[in-house]
Amino acid sequence: MWRAITGKFDLEPHELEVLKQIVVSVDLAAAADAIVAAEGLIIRGESGPKQHPAAIEGRLQRQTFTRLLASLRLPVENDDGTVSVPQYRGPRGPYALAGGE
């Protein structure tokens, strides 16, 4: 993933830091998936069967991956050959600056 993105795009230093976290989240999700594949989705808990914690962690890492990748706003090639950049929407709620600035 690192080579695929850095080979195609020139990233700023702060974007490279985000990309590092993307790669880590992919690796963690793969490790969690391997544990679930080996041990099963359901494990025995103190109060009965429950979902394997690795399955939960894998899902959380995939969510993290998706959010981090979206934050890079990499250009996307459309089916018609045009290239578009995802729209920047800015922070909302308490994170937005007062007055919309």
URBEL-V409207 format. One line per field, one symbol per residue. ss: DSSP state (a for helix, b for strand, c for the rest). psi: psi as a letter, one per 20 degrees, with the letter a starting at -180 (. if undefined). burial: 1 if it has 24 or more other C-alpha atoms within 12 Angstrom, else 0. Layout:
BEGIN
ss->???
psi->???
burial->???
END
This chain:
BEGIN
ss->caaaaaccccccaaaaaaaaaaaaaaaaaaaaaaaaaaaccbbbbccbbbbcaaaaaaaaaaaaaaaaaaaacccbbcccccbbccccccccaaaccaaac
psi->gghgghhhqoqrghhhgghghggghgghgggghhghhhiqhprprhjaqrqphhgghgghhhggggggghhhlqqpprhjiqpqpqppirqrciiqqpjj.
burial->00000000000000000111111011011001100000000000000000010110111011011001101100000000000000000000000000000
END
